[in-house]
């Protein structure tokens, strides 16, 4: 069977759908922060004595985030608190635990995040109606699932894989193919994996 015959055969079975599953990242693809991080850190931090400007906070954040995280091979282990506490403290110069908890809790709410595309729900529902399996695969901490629920988009997905839960970074890692295949096979055992990763 040649390429054209195969294409016609697939089209006869699946229509114009060329992939059986679509895996999307959370931050930056599905979700985006409502306000710039430096603005949030500064606004909340003012009552805790944070004096750095937003530009200084951003510069310090980038520097801290770029450093290797030595406590674990993962930045986000479980809820990611030790990593994020280090980032918030390094970015603002404030190590007050109440300040950190207020920032951390803010990013667990729907107030802190919005959908990158307001039509995403219609797109994912159409994909699912067409038989395409959908999943979120993200290097996020364990706040992702409750956040997806708070944003009322968790029902768009057949599965969610979070690096903090599986024990390794999911993006840009050789195991992503394996993880994607396992994710598909675990949730859809009869499914021959042809995935698109976004």
MDTraj code that builds the backbone (N, CA, C; nanometers):
import mdtraj as md
import numpy as np

residues = "UNK UNK UNK UNK UNK UNK UNK UNK UNK UNK UNK UNK UNK UNK UNK UNK UNK UNK UNK UNK UNK UNK UNK UNK UNK UNK UNK UNK UNK UNK UNK UNK UNK UNK UNK UNK UNK UNK UNK UNK UNK UNK UNK UNK UNK UNK UNK UNK UNK UNK UNK UNK UNK UNK UNK UNK UNK UNK UNK UNK UNK UNK UNK UNK UNK UNK UNK UNK UNK UNK UNK UNK UNK UNK UNK UNK UNK UNK UNK UNK UNK UNK UNK UNK UNK UNK UNK UNK UNK UNK UNK UNK UNK UNK UNK UNK UNK UNK UNK UNK UNK UNK UNK UNK UNK UNK UNK UNK UNK UNK UNK UNK UNK UNK UNK UNK UNK UNK UNK UNK UNK UNK UNK UNK UNK UNK UNK UNK UNK UNK UNK UNK UNK UNK UNK UNK UNK UNK UNK UNK UNK UNK UNK UNK UNK UNK UNK UNK UNK UNK UNK UNK UNK UNK UNK UNK UNK UNK UNK UNK UNK UNK UNK UNK UNK UNK UNK UNK UNK UNK UNK UNK UNK UNK UNK UNK UNK UNK UNK UNK UNK UNK UNK UNK UNK UNK UNK UNK UNK UNK UNK UNK UNK UNK UNK UNK UNK UNK".split()
xyz = np.array([
    [0.0860, -0.1175, 0.0000],
    [0.0000, 0.0000, 0.0000],
    [0.0905, 0.1237, 0.0000],
    [0.0661, 0.2147, -0.0921],
    [0.1433, 0.3381, -0.1001],
    [0.0908, 0.4421, -0.0028],
    [0.1618, 0.5547, 0.0029],
    [0.1255, 0.6627, 0.0950],
    [-0.0142, 0.7166, 0.0656],
    [-0.0459, 0.7328, -0.0610],
    [-0.1766, 0.7874, -0.0977],
    [-0.2889, 0.6922, -0.0579],
    [-0.2683, 0.5629, -0.0818],
    [-0.3696, 0.4641, -0.0448],
    [-0.3892, 0.4618, 0.1067],
    [-0.2766, 0.4706, 0.1797],
    [-0.2844, 0.4716, 0.3258],
    [-0.3605, 0.5951, 0.3741],
    [-0.3292, 0.7104, 0.3154],
    [-0.3985, 0.8337, 0.3522],
    [-0.5486, 0.8196, 0.3262],
    [-0.5856, 0.7671, 0.2101],
    [-0.7276, 0.7478, 0.1779],
    [-0.7941, 0.6496, 0.2737],
    [-0.7215, 0.5437, 0.3084],
    [-0.7725, 0.4445, 0.4026],
    [-0.7978, 0.5096, 0.5390],
    [-0.6989, 0.5844, 0.5903],
    [-0.7158, 0.6524, 0.7203],
    [-0.8307, 0.7513, 0.7152],
    [-0.8405, 0.8234, 0.6056],
    [-0.9469, 0.9232, 0.5934],
    [-1.0836, 0.8560, 0.5916],
    [-1.0921, 0.7394, 0.5272],
    [-1.2193, 0.6664, 0.5242],
    [-1.2603, 0.6234, 0.6646],
    [-1.1634, 0.5894, 0.7478],
    [-1.1934, 0.5443, 0.8843],
    [-1.2148, 0.6618, 0.9793],
    [-1.1232, 0.7605, 0.9750],
    [-1.1224, 0.8675, 1.0740],
    [-1.1723, 1.0022, 1.0222],
    [-1.2036, 1.0129, 0.8958],
    [-1.2404, 1.1424, 0.8410],
    [-1.1160, 1.2292, 0.8314],
    [-1.1307, 1.3566, 0.8582],
    [-1.0169, 1.4474, 0.8486],
    [-0.9296, 1.4476, 0.9740],
    [-0.9673, 1.3708, 1.0732],
    [-0.8878, 1.3617, 1.1950],
    [-0.7655, 1.2750, 1.1658],
    [-0.6476, 1.3306, 1.1869],
    [-0.5245, 1.2570, 1.1555],
    [-0.4533, 1.2053, 1.2793],
    [-0.4957, 1.2480, 1.3972],
    [-0.4333, 1.2030, 1.5208],
    [-0.5393, 1.1417, 1.6111],
    [-0.4976, 1.0439, 1.6874],
    [-0.5898, 0.9781, 1.7784],
    [-0.5903, 1.0422, 1.9162],
    [-0.4831, 1.1159, 1.9462],
    [-0.4741, 1.1805, 2.0773],
    [-0.3984, 1.3114, 2.0649],
    [-0.4370, 1.4074, 2.1456],
    [-0.3666, 1.5352, 2.1524],
    [-0.3291, 1.5580, 2.2977],
    [-0.1996, 1.5797, 2.3192],
    [-0.1470, 1.6066, 2.4523],
    [-0.1062, 1.7531, 2.4568],
    [-0.1579, 1.8268, 2.5542],
    [-0.1265, 1.9696, 2.5650],
    [-0.0568, 1.9985, 2.6966],
    [0.0282, 2.0993, 2.6926],
    [0.0920, 2.1487, 2.8135],
    [-0.0079, 2.2394, 2.8858],
    [0.0153, 2.2603, 3.0129],
    [-0.0744, 2.3481, 3.0884],
    [-0.0308, 2.4934, 3.0759],
    [0.0774, 2.5308, 3.1442],
    [0.1211, 2.6707, 3.1489],
    [0.1770, 2.7145, 3.0146],
    [0.1184, 2.8201, 2.9608],
    [0.1656, 2.8769, 2.8360],
    [0.0955, 2.8228, 2.7130],
    [0.0300, 2.7084, 2.7233],
    [-0.0438, 2.6520, 2.6102],
    [-0.1935, 2.6552, 2.6389],
    [-0.2311, 2.6018, 2.7523],
    [-0.3713, 2.6006, 2.7929],
    [-0.4023, 2.7177, 2.8863],
    [-0.3126, 2.7418, 2.9810],
    [-0.3333, 2.8445, 3.0840],
    [-0.2231, 2.9490, 3.0809],
    [-0.2577, 3.0692, 3.1235],
    [-0.1588, 3.1763, 3.1379],
    [-0.1915, 3.2537, 3.2650],
    [-0.0885, 3.3087, 3.3303],
    [-0.1154, 3.3910, 3.4486],
    [-0.1980, 3.5140, 3.4113],
    [-0.2889, 3.5507, 3.4982],
    [-0.3738, 3.6674, 3.4753],
    [-0.2934, 3.7965, 3.4832],
    [-0.1998, 3.8010, 3.5775],
    [-0.1159, 3.9195, 3.5967],
    [0.0303, 3.8777, 3.5892],
    [0.1192, 3.9685, 3.5513],
    [0.2609, 3.9343, 3.5502],
    [0.3074, 3.8926, 3.6897],
    [0.3931, 3.7899, 3.6932],
    [0.4407, 3.7362, 3.8202],
    [0.5032, 3.8452, 3.9076],
    [0.5875, 3.9296, 3.8502],
    [0.6565, 4.0319, 3.9297],
    [0.5570, 4.1280, 3.9940],
    [0.4491, 4.1573, 3.9239],
    [0.3445, 4.2444, 3.9791],
    [0.2766, 4.1775, 4.0988],
    [0.2470, 4.0493, 4.0862],
    [0.1832, 3.9750, 4.1951],
    [0.2768, 3.9693, 4.3162],
    [0.4023, 3.9315, 4.2933],
    [0.4984, 3.9221, 4.4037],
    [0.5120, 4.0572, 4.4748],
    [0.5185, 4.1653, 4.3967],
    [0.5358, 4.2988, 4.4570],
    [0.4087, 4.3430, 4.5289],
    [0.2940, 4.3264, 4.4657],
    [0.1678, 4.3718, 4.5259],
    [0.1421, 4.3015, 4.6588],
    [0.1526, 4.1693, 4.6588],
    [0.1321, 4.0947, 4.7838],
    [0.2438, 4.1264, 4.8821],
    [0.3653, 4.1405, 4.8321],
    [0.4820, 4.1592, 4.9181],
    [0.4939, 4.2933, 4.9859],
    [0.4255, 4.3938, 4.9371],
    [0.4377, 4.5270, 4.9968],
    [0.4041, 4.5259, 5.1450],
    [0.3023, 4.4512, 5.1847],
    [0.2666, 4.4481, 5.3274],
    [0.3654, 4.3663, 5.4097],
    [0.4571, 4.2941, 5.3412],
    [0.5602, 4.2172, 5.4096],
    [0.6973, 4.2825, 5.3968],
    [0.7002, 4.4045, 5.3443],
    [0.8254, 4.4792, 5.3359],
    [0.9051, 4.4599, 5.2079],
    [0.8473, 4.3998, 5.1056],
    [0.9187, 4.3847, 4.9784],
    [0.9331, 4.5227, 4.9148],
    [1.0571, 4.5588, 4.8835],
    [1.0845, 4.6910, 4.8292],
    [1.1361, 4.6885, 4.6862],
    [1.1698, 4.5723, 4.6347],
    [1.2211, 4.5650, 4.4981],
    [1.1145, 4.6085, 4.3979],
    [1.1605, 4.6695, 4.2890],
    [1.0693, 4.7056, 4.1802],
    [1.0304, 4.5780, 4.1056],
    [0.9281, 4.5880, 4.0226],
    [0.8862, 4.4728, 3.9423],
    [0.9995, 4.4267, 3.8507],
    [1.0748, 4.5215, 3.7943],
    [1.1876, 4.4845, 3.7077],
    [1.2939, 4.4079, 3.7859],
    [1.3233, 4.4529, 3.9087],
    [1.4218, 4.3825, 3.9916],
    [1.3727, 4.2424, 4.0284],
    [1.2455, 4.2324, 4.0634],
    [1.1878, 4.1020, 4.0981],
    [1.1971, 4.0081, 3.9782],
    [1.1624, 4.0574, 3.8613],
    [1.1682, 3.9745, 3.7413],
    [1.3113, 3.9277, 3.7138],
    [1.4086, 4.0172, 3.7244],
    [1.5480, 3.9812, 3.7008],
    [1.5935, 3.8749, 3.8013],
    [1.5603, 3.8953, 3.9271],
    [1.5997, 3.8008, 4.0318],
    [1.5271, 3.6661, 4.0154],
    [1.4015, 3.6704, 3.9723],
    [1.3250, 3.5486, 3.9456],
    [1.3933, 3.4669, 3.8360],
    [1.4248, 3.5333, 3.7261],
    [1.4888, 3.4631, 3.6151],
    [1.6212, 3.4006, 3.6572],
    [1.6972, 3.4732, 3.7349],
    [1.8254, 3.4209, 3.7829],
    [1.8032, 3.2988, 3.8720],
    [1.7104, 3.3075, 3.9663],
    [1.6835, 3.1960, 4.0581],
    [1.6272, 3.0757, 3.9830],
    [1.5369, 3.1002, 3.8895],
    [1.4732, 2.9910, 3.8166],
    [1.5716, 2.9180, 3.7260],
    [1.6712, 2.9897, 3.6771],
    [1.7705, 2.9306, 3.5864],
    [1.8719, 2.8417, 3.6589],
    [1.8822, 2.8569, 3.7886],
    [1.9785, 2.7777, 3.8651],
    [1.9302, 2.6337, 3.8808],
    [2.0241, 2.5390, 3.8791],
    [1.9827, 2.3995, 3.9038],
    [1.9213, 2.3873, 4.0433],
    [1.8210, 2.3044, 4.0530],
    [1.7546, 2.2800, 4.1811],
    [1.8163, 2.1542, 4.2389],
    [1.8984, 2.1681, 4.3409],
    [1.9790, 2.0581, 4.3910],
    [1.9106, 1.9598, 4.4834],
    [1.7934, 1.9901, 4.5336],
    [1.7299, 1.9007, 4.6301],
    [1.6693, 1.7772, 4.5668],
    [1.6428, 1.7833, 4.4371],
    [1.5760, 1.6735, 4.3693],
    [1.6015, 1.6869, 4.2201],
    [1.5847, 1.5774, 4.1481],
    [1.5943, 1.5877, 4.0025],
    [1.4741, 1.6613, 3.9462],
    [1.3703, 1.6757, 4.0259],
    [1.2521, 1.7521, 3.9865],
    [1.2473, 1.8834, 4.0622],
    [1.2084, 1.9880, 3.9949],
    [1.1858, 2.1148, 4.0642],
    [1.0586, 2.1054, 4.1482],
    [0.9578, 2.0464, 4.0860],
    [0.8287, 2.0391, 4.1536],
    [0.8075, 1.8981, 4.2052],
    [0.8402, 1.8761, 4.3296],
    [0.8114, 1.7488, 4.3939],
    [0.6846, 1.7707, 4.4748],
    [0.5881, 1.6845, 4.4515],
    [0.4570, 1.6972, 4.5173],
    [0.4007, 1.8368, 4.4951],
    [0.3796, 1.9122, 4.6029],
    [0.3189, 2.0445, 4.5870],
    [0.4195, 2.1524, 4.5489],
    [0.5476, 2.1176, 4.5397],
    [0.6490, 2.2123, 4.4936],
    [0.6853, 2.3219, 4.5917],
    [0.6353, 2.3136, 4.7132],
    [0.6572, 2.4224, 4.8089],
    [0.8045, 2.4577, 4.8305],
    [0.8941, 2.3623, 4.8565],
    [1.0343, 2.4027, 4.8797],
    [1.0937, 2.4790, 4.7614],
    [1.0660, 2.4332, 4.6397],
    [1.1170, 2.5019, 4.5216],
    [1.0586, 2.6427, 4.5124],
    [0.9259, 2.6541, 4.5225],
    [0.8624, 2.7849, 4.5076],
    [0.8978, 2.8792, 4.6222],
    [0.9184, 2.8251, 4.7402],
    [0.9610, 2.9100, 4.8512],
    [1.0981, 2.9702, 4.8212],
    [1.1873, 2.8893, 4.7662],
    [1.3197, 2.9381, 4.7260],
    [1.3056, 3.0463, 4.6192],
    [1.2211, 3.0237, 4.5194],
    [1.2034, 3.1196, 4.4094],
    [1.1461, 3.2521, 4.4607],
    [1.0413, 3.2445, 4.5415],
    [0.9769, 3.3663, 4.5926],
    [1.0753, 3.4444, 4.6802],
    [1.1447, 3.3750, 4.7683],
    [1.2416, 3.4408, 4.8565],
    [1.3569, 3.5020, 4.7764],
    [1.4096, 3.4277, 4.6811],
    [1.5204, 3.4788, 4.5982],
    [1.4761, 3.5968, 4.5126],
    [1.3550, 3.5948, 4.4661],
    [1.3043, 3.7001, 4.3777],
    [1.2770, 3.8298, 4.4508],
    [1.2343, 3.8190, 4.5753],
    [1.1871, 3.9372, 4.6475],
    [1.2749, 3.9780, 4.7661],
    [1.3624, 3.8886, 4.8079],
    [1.4427, 3.9162, 4.9269],
    [1.3638, 3.9000, 5.0554],
    [1.2443, 3.8459, 5.0469],
    [1.1584, 3.8285, 5.1647],
    [1.1403, 3.6798, 5.1923],
    [1.1804, 3.6365, 5.3104],
    [1.1674, 3.4951, 5.3462],
    [1.0553, 3.4701, 5.4472],
    [0.9671, 3.5676, 5.4646],
    [0.8536, 3.5543, 5.5557],
    [0.7630, 3.4418, 5.5050],
    [0.7375, 3.3417, 5.5905],
    [0.6567, 3.2270, 5.5492],
    [0.5115, 3.2645, 5.5195],
    [0.4582, 3.3621, 5.5914],
    [0.3207, 3.4060, 5.5630],
    [0.3114, 3.4669, 5.4238],
    [0.4133, 3.5449, 5.3881],
    [0.4170, 3.6038, 5.2541],
    [0.4212, 3.4930, 5.1489],
    [0.5119, 3.3979, 5.1675],
    [0.5210, 3.2882, 5.0720],
    [0.3873, 3.2157, 5.0591],
    [0.3242, 3.1824, 5.1715],
    [0.1969, 3.1098, 5.1671],
    [0.0886, 3.1891, 5.0941],
    [0.0878, 3.3201, 5.1119],
    [-0.0119, 3.4018, 5.0428],
    [0.0112, 3.3984, 4.8913],
    [0.1375, 3.4099, 4.8500],
    [0.1698, 3.4014, 4.7068],
    [0.1363, 3.2618, 4.6545],
    [0.1778, 3.1603, 4.7265],
    [0.1555, 3.0213, 4.6843],
    [0.0060, 2.9921, 4.6694],
    [-0.0724, 3.0330, 4.7686],
    [-0.2165, 3.0091, 4.7639],
    [-0.2832, 3.0872, 4.6510],
    [-0.2355, 3.2074, 4.6247],
    [-0.2912, 3.2867, 4.5149],
    [-0.2837, 3.2080, 4.3844],
    [-0.1702, 3.1412, 4.3605],
    [-0.1524, 3.0677, 4.2353],
    [-0.2262, 2.9336, 4.2324],
    [-0.3026, 2.9037, 4.3349],
    [-0.3882, 2.7846, 4.3311],
    [-0.5305, 2.8201, 4.2895],
    [-0.5568, 2.9479, 4.2684],
    [-0.6944, 2.9923, 4.2423],
    [-0.7156, 3.0297, 4.0959],
    [-0.8405, 3.0270, 4.0555],
    [-0.8760, 3.0679, 3.9202],
    [-0.8541, 3.2170, 3.8980],
    [-0.8418, 3.2936, 4.0062],
    [-0.8139, 3.4370, 3.9932],
    [-0.6744, 3.4605, 3.9330],
    [-0.5815, 3.3696, 3.9593],
    [-0.4435, 3.3859, 3.9145],
    [-0.4207, 3.3423, 3.7701],
    [-0.5144, 3.2666, 3.7130],
    [-0.4947, 3.2064, 3.5815],
    [-0.6149, 3.2320, 3.4912],
    [-0.5911, 3.2301, 3.3623],
    [-0.6995, 3.2339, 3.2640],
    [-0.6627, 3.1415, 3.1484],
    [-0.7620, 3.1048, 3.0704],
    [-0.7373, 3.0218, 2.9536],
    [-0.6696, 3.1052, 2.8463],
    [-0.5678, 3.0491, 2.7826],
    [-0.4990, 3.1208, 2.6743],
    [-0.5944, 3.1505, 2.5588],
    [-0.6861, 3.0597, 2.5346],
    [-0.7826, 3.0768, 2.4263],
    [-0.9227, 3.0583, 2.4835],
    [-1.0047, 3.1627, 2.4795],
    [-1.1396, 3.1503, 2.5362],
    [-1.2261, 3.0458, 2.4655],
    [-1.1886, 3.0070, 2.3428],
    [-1.2642, 2.9060, 2.2687],
    [-1.2101, 2.7650, 2.2911],
    [-1.1157, 2.7482, 2.3818],
    [-1.0525, 2.6172, 2.4028],
    [-1.1558, 2.5093, 2.4362],
    [-1.2536, 2.5416, 2.5148],
    [-1.3547, 2.4431, 2.5526],
    [-1.4254, 2.3858, 2.4318],
    [-1.4657, 2.4721, 2.3405],
    [-1.5334, 2.4254, 2.2187],
    [-1.4414, 2.3372, 2.1353],
    [-1.3131, 2.3744, 2.1283],
    [-1.2168, 2.2964, 2.0503],
    [-1.2001, 2.1569, 2.1095],
    [-1.1767, 2.1491, 2.2408],
    [-1.1557, 2.0182, 2.3028],
    [-1.2819, 1.9321, 2.2994],
    [-1.3968, 1.9931, 2.3164],
    [-1.5215, 1.9168, 2.3081],
    [-1.5425, 1.8627, 2.1662],
    [-1.5087, 1.9426, 2.0646],
    [-1.5208, 1.8965, 1.9258],
    [-1.4229, 1.7825, 1.8984],
    [-1.3015, 1.7941, 1.9493],
    [-1.2033, 1.6868, 1.9326],
    [-1.2542, 1.5578, 1.9955],
    [-1.3069, 1.5674, 2.1153],
    [-1.3552, 1.4480, 2.1843],
    [-1.4749, 1.3872, 2.1117],
    [-1.5644, 1.4715, 2.0606],
    [-1.6776, 1.4198, 1.9823],
    [-1.6288, 1.3466, 1.8570],
    [-1.5142, 1.3908, 1.8034],
    [-1.4577, 1.3284, 1.6835],
    [-1.3771, 1.2032, 1.7177],
    [-1.3718, 1.1684, 1.8469],
    [-1.3013, 1.0473, 1.8865],
    [-1.1552, 1.0659, 1.9221],
    [-1.1089, 1.1904, 1.9240],
    [-0.9698, 1.2177, 1.9608],
    [-0.9597, 1.2218, 2.1128],
    [-0.8664, 1.1457, 2.1673],
    [-0.8426, 1.1475, 2.3117],
    [-0.7597, 1.2707, 2.3453],
    [-0.7881, 1.3330, 2.4583],
    [-0.7175, 1.4555, 2.4971],
    [-0.6583, 1.4393, 2.6355],
    [-0.5396, 1.4961, 2.6533],
    [-0.4732, 1.4884, 2.7832],
    [-0.3864, 1.6110, 2.8047],
    [-0.3714, 1.6481, 2.9304],
    [-0.2749, 1.7501, 2.9706],
    [-0.1518, 1.6747, 3.0192],
    [-0.0355, 1.7121, 2.9667],
    [0.0926, 1.6541, 3.0084],
    [0.1812, 1.7728, 3.0430],
    [0.2136, 1.7900, 3.1719],
    [0.2773, 1.9148, 3.2129],
    [0.3796, 1.8972, 3.3242],
    [0.4838, 1.9794, 3.3177],
    [0.5796, 1.9927, 3.4280],
    [0.5206, 2.0936, 3.5253],
    [0.4387, 2.0460, 3.6117],
    [0.3656, 2.1306, 3.7061],
    [0.3692, 2.0583, 3.8394],
    [0.3328, 2.1265, 3.9449],
    [0.3237, 2.0586, 4.0739],
    [0.1800, 2.0100, 4.0944],
    [0.1527, 1.9563, 4.2103],
    [0.0238, 1.8911, 4.2336],
    [-0.0938, 1.9884, 4.2432],
    [-0.0701, 2.1153, 4.2267],
    [-0.1808, 2.2116, 4.2244],
    [-0.2540, 2.2111, 4.0904],
    [-0.1981, 2.1441, 3.9900],
    [-0.2585, 2.1514, 3.8560],
    [-0.3997, 2.0950, 3.8512],
    [-0.4215, 1.9768, 3.9046],
    [-0.5562, 1.9169, 3.8965],
    [-0.6632, 2.0055, 3.9613],
    [-0.6411, 2.0529, 4.0859],
    [-0.7420, 2.1422, 4.1448],
    [-0.7586, 2.2725, 4.0657],
    [-0.6498, 2.3200, 4.0052],
    [-0.6589, 2.4412, 3.9252],
    [-0.7444, 2.4180, 3.8010],
    [-0.7243, 2.3051, 3.7338],
    [-0.8076, 2.2725, 3.6174],
    [-0.9543, 2.2617, 3.6579],
    [-0.9803, 2.2068, 3.7764],
    [-1.1185, 2.1983, 3.8260],
    [-1.1747, 2.3377, 3.8531],
    [-1.0944, 2.4229, 3.9162],
    [-1.1403, 2.5583, 3.9483],
    [-1.1717, 2.6374, 3.8213],
    [-1.0958, 2.6130, 3.7151],
    [-1.1187, 2.6818, 3.5877],
    [-1.2252, 2.6119, 3.5026],
    [-1.2805, 2.5037, 3.5572],
    [-1.3877, 2.4279, 3.4923],
    [-1.3469, 2.3746, 3.3546],
    [-1.2207, 2.3322, 3.3434],
    [-1.1758, 2.2743, 3.2168],
    [-1.1244, 2.1317, 3.2346],
    [-1.1311, 2.0788, 3.3550],
    [-1.0837, 1.9414, 3.3789],
    [-1.1647, 1.8390, 3.2992],
    [-1.2925, 1.8653, 3.2762],
    [-1.3774, 1.7695, 3.2040],
    [-1.3466, 1.7652, 3.0547],
    [-1.2630, 1.8542, 3.0051],
    [-1.2251, 1.8525, 2.8636],
    [-1.1254, 1.7419, 2.8323],
    [-1.0652, 1.6839, 2.9362],
    [-0.9528, 1.5935, 2.9156],
    [-0.9830, 1.4533, 2.9654],
    [-0.9343, 1.3566, 2.8894],
    [-0.9478, 1.2173, 2.9277],
    [-0.8460, 1.1798, 3.0347],
    [-0.7341, 1.2524, 3.0384],
    [-0.6288, 1.2213, 3.1353],
    [-0.5443, 1.3455, 3.1618],
    [-0.4792, 1.3454, 3.2776],
    [-0.3854, 1.4512, 3.3153],
    [-0.2608, 1.3830, 3.3709],
    [-0.1435, 1.4190, 3.3167],
    [-0.0154, 1.3681, 3.3677],
    [0.0658, 1.4870, 3.4176],
    [0.1094, 1.4785, 3.5424],
    [0.1806, 1.5883, 3.6071],
    [0.3176, 1.5372, 3.6503],
    [0.4231, 1.6106, 3.6153],
    [0.5594, 1.5652, 3.6453],
    [0.5784, 1.5364, 3.7939],
    [0.5201, 1.6175, 3.8801],
    [0.5358, 1.5973, 4.0238],
    [0.4732, 1.4664, 4.0701],
    [0.3793, 1.4129, 3.9928],
    [0.3143, 1.2873, 4.0280],
    [0.3841, 1.1655, 3.9678],
    [0.4435, 1.1824, 3.8476],
    [0.5056, 1.0672, 3.7817],
    [0.6537, 1.0533, 3.8131],
    [0.7163, 1.1569, 3.8683],
    [0.8537, 1.1460, 3.9145],
    [0.9613, 1.1858, 3.8160],
    [0.9255, 1.2478, 3.7036],
    [1.0260, 1.3029, 3.6135],
    [0.9637, 1.4140, 3.5292],
    [1.0530, 1.5018, 3.4774],
    [1.0052, 1.6095, 3.3912],
    [0.9477, 1.5490, 3.2645],
    [0.8309, 1.5923, 3.2273],
    [0.7606, 1.5330, 3.1141],
    [0.7956, 1.5984, 2.9813],
    [0.8241, 1.7270, 2.9819],
    [0.8556, 1.7955, 2.8568],
    [1.0060, 1.7872, 2.8321],
    [1.0432, 1.7853, 2.7063],
    [1.1843, 1.7847, 2.6670],
    [1.2622, 1.6722, 2.7332],
    [1.2015, 1.5600, 2.7474],
    [1.2652, 1.4456, 2.8116],
    [1.2448, 1.3243, 2.7222],
    [1.3470, 1.2392, 2.7117],
    [1.3307, 1.1210, 2.6268],
    [1.2120, 1.0337, 2.6650],
    [1.1702, 1.0402, 2.7907],
    [1.0594, 0.9562, 2.8353],
    [0.9231, 1.0096, 2.7918],
    [0.9184, 1.1289, 2.7303],
    [0.7884, 1.1841, 2.6927],
    [0.7156, 1.0911, 2.5972],
    [0.7879, 1.0308, 2.5017],
    [0.7222, 0.9372, 2.4092],
    [0.6674, 0.8188, 2.4848],
    [0.7488, 0.7645, 2.5750],
    [0.7056, 0.6508, 2.6556],
    [0.5888, 0.6908, 2.7434],
    [0.6013, 0.8072, 2.8081],
    [0.4942, 0.8539, 2.8963],
    [0.3663, 0.8743, 2.8168],
    [0.3783, 0.9351, 2.6995],
    [0.2597, 0.9587, 2.6175],
    [0.1951, 0.8271, 2.5789],
    [0.2776, 0.7317, 2.5361],
    [0.2240, 0.6008, 2.4981],
    [0.1601, 0.5306, 2.6160],
    [0.2285, 0.5355, 2.7314],
    [0.1727, 0.4710, 2.8507],
    [0.0446, 0.5387, 2.8953],
    [0.0428, 0.6715, 2.8884],
    [-0.0765, 0.7463, 2.9258],
    [-0.1933, 0.7042, 2.8374],
    [-0.1674, 0.6996, 2.7080],
    [-0.2726, 0.6597, 2.6148],
    [-0.3147, 0.5161, 2.6409],
    [-0.2171, 0.4250, 2.6556],
    [-0.2508, 0.2840, 2.6750],
    [-0.3190, 0.2590, 2.8092],
    [-0.2788, 0.3358, 2.9145],
    [-0.3400, 0.3168, 3.0455],
    [-0.4866, 0.3586, 3.0445],
    [-0.5146, 0.4693, 2.9800],
    [-0.6510, 0.5208, 2.9792],
    [-0.7352, 0.4653, 2.8650],
    [-0.6683, 0.4234, 2.7581],
    [-0.7394, 0.3718, 2.6427],
    [-0.6639, 0.2485, 2.5926],
    [-0.6759, 0.1332, 2.6588],
    [-0.5936, 0.0153, 2.6288],
    [-0.6043, -0.0362, 2.4859],
    [-0.7145, -0.0145, 2.4188],
    [-0.7298, -0.0664, 2.2826],
    [-0.6796, 0.0336, 2.1793],
    [-0.6175, 0.1385, 2.2260],
    [-0.5820, 0.2524, 2.1421],
    [-0.4418, 0.2369, 2.0860],
    [-0.4274, 0.2361, 1.9553],
    [-0.2949, 0.2341, 1.8928],
    [-0.2454, 0.3785, 1.8910],
    [-0.1349, 0.4065, 1.9612],
    [-0.0936, 0.5438, 1.9896],
    [-0.0442, 0.6202, 1.8679],
    [-0.1166, 0.7217, 1.8296],
    [-0.0718, 0.8223, 1.7345],
    [-0.1073, 0.9556, 1.7992],
    [-0.0069, 1.0188, 1.8616],
    [-0.0331, 1.1371, 1.9417],
    [0.0267, 1.2630, 1.8806],
    [-0.0371, 1.3726, 1.9057],
    [0.0184, 1.5033, 1.8736],
    [0.0427, 1.5724, 2.0069],
    [0.1655, 1.6173, 2.0274],
    [0.1990, 1.6872, 2.1517],
    [0.2054, 1.8347, 2.1224],
    [0.1249, 1.9135, 2.1933],
    [0.1248, 2.0597, 2.1759],
    [0.1915, 2.1252, 2.2933],
])
top = md.Topology()
chain = top.add_chain()
for i, resn in enumerate(residues, 1):
    res = top.add_residue(resn, chain, resSeq=i)
    for name in ("N", "CA", "C"):
        top.add_atom(name, md.element.get_by_symbol(name[0]), res)
traj = md.Trajectory(xyz[None], top)
